[in-house]
Amino acid sequence: MELEEGIDGMIHVSDVSWTRKINHPSEVLKKGDEVEAVVLEVDRPNQRIALGIKQLSQDPWANIDQLYKVGDVVQGKVTKLASFGAFIGLQHDIDGLVHISQVSEEHVDKIKNVLKAGQEVTARVIKIDKGERRIGLSIKAASYTEEQLKEEQKIFDALKPGEDLVALQHAFDAADEAQKSE
């Protein structure tokens, strides 16, 4: 990024967004864009200036407990489809994952047959992993009664790591890998 004539600064992709995994700057910026950034470091000996965009705002994950709670019903748009589910863009620039088993009461064979990118959905927050910065959502549980929610929570709590929905971490990792290879 040119700061002024003859002085450039560099914004590392990890300093563009608190919430989005960006593999290449062209995913969010294009040549000629005017952007605001914060100077993070000045390395005089190597004549380098490190800049950051995300530092201009607070990390939404720092106070995720005030933004979302398990049981909340949320609105969002489908941002990306994967074989195991769909990513839903929520407020505060956060994506949640609806595992394929949480889309409908009926068995869903292919996610693309039920959801489309850009589609508005209503879902319920069923898992928040602050450490891994991940939110699990359920479309089918969005309209559940309190009793149905308690039953579903018992099933969910009984799952062991590596099984079905608790494999949320693996789903996000697989999506990250798939995105890298695209």
N, C-alpha and C positions, 0 to 999 in steps of 0.2 A: 504494500500500500504506500503510495507516495504521500508523504506528509507535507512536504513543500519541495520546490525545485531542488533536485539533487539529494534529498533526504528521504529514504524509504524505511518503512517499518514492516515487520512480518507478523501476520496473525496466523498462529497455528490452528489447524482445524479443531483441536480440542478446546480452543478458546473462543469459538464462535457461538456455541449454544450450551446451556446447562442441561438440556433435555434431549436434544436430537443427536443421534450418532451420525456424524458427517464424515464421509470417506474422502470427499474431494470438495474444495471450496466452490467449485462451479455448481454444486447442488443448491447453494443458497446465495451466491454472489456472482456478478459478472463484471467483466472489465468495464471500467468507467463508472461503476456505482460509487456514490458518495456514501461513506459510512462513518459513524461515530465510533471511536475506540478509545481505550484507556492504555496509557503507557505502562507496561508491566515491568520492563527491565531495559536498562541502557547498558550495553556492553561496549564501552569505549575502545578497548584494545582491538576488538574484532569489528568495530564499527557496525554494530547491530542493535536494532531497537525491536523489542518484543512488544506486541500490542494484543489487546483482548477486547472482544465485543461483549461477551457474556458478562463480564465484570461490571457492566453498566446497569445491570439489574440483579435482583436477589435470586439466588438459586431456589426454585419453588420446592425442591425436595427438603430444604432446611426446615420448612414448616408444613410439611405434607399432612401432618396430623390435624392442622386447622383447615386444610383445603379439602381433604377427603377422609371418610371413615368407612370401615367395612359396614355394609348395609345401605349406604347412600345410593340413591337412584340418580344416575347421571345421563346427560345427553352428549352425543358426539357424532363425528363423521368417520366412516370407514376410510382409513388412510392407505392401508395395504392389506392384501390378502396373501395368505400362505397356506400350505397344505394342512397345517395343524390348527388354523384359526384365522382371526382377523385382528388387525391393530386398529384401535379407535382413538382418534384425536380428541382429547378432552381440553377443557379450559386450562390455562396456565402453561400451554405448550407441552403438555404431558400426554404420552400415548399409553393406553391400556391395552391388554390383550384379552380377547374373548377366545378361549379354547374352543375347538370345533364341537366338543361335547356340551358346551354351554350356550350354543346358538339357539337350539330348539328342543322341544320335548321329543320330537321325532328324530330318528337317526339321520344325521347329515353325512352324506357320502363325500360330496365335494362342496367346499365352502363357496366356490364361485357360483353354484346353483342357488344359493340362498342370499348371499350378500354381494354388493357391488361397491367398488371404490367410489367415494363421494356420498354414499347413502347415509342418511341421518338415522341413528339408532338410539334407543333407550336401553340402558343396562344398569345392573346393580354391581357395586364394588364388592367383591368377595374375598380379595386378598390384597394386602399392601405389604410389600417388602421394602422397607426404607433403605436397608443396607445395600440391596441390589438395584434399588431405584426402579421397581417394577410394580405395576398394578394389574391385578387379575379381575376381569369383568365377566358377568353372566347376563346374556340377553334374556334367556328363558326365565331367570329368577327375578327379572325387573317387575313382574306383576304378581309375584308370589305373596300369599298372606303370611302373617307372622308364623303360623303353624307350619306351613310349607317351608319357610325359611329355616326354621329350627330343624326340621327333618333333613333338609339338604345340607345344613351345616354339620349335622352328625355324620353324614356320609363323607363330606369333605374332610372333616377332622380325622376320620378313621383311615384315610389314605396314608400310605407310607411314602417316604421320600422316593422319588423315581417313578411313582405310579400316577397315571392320569393327570389330574390338574396340578398336583404338587410338582409335576415336571415343567412348571411354568418357566423356571430358570432355563431349562434345556430348550424350550420353545423360543425364548428370546435369543438365546445363543445361536440357535439354528437360523433364525431370521437374520441376525447380524452376519453370519457366515454367508448366507444366500445373497444378502445385499452386497457383500464384498465381492462376490464372484460375478455379479451382474455387470 
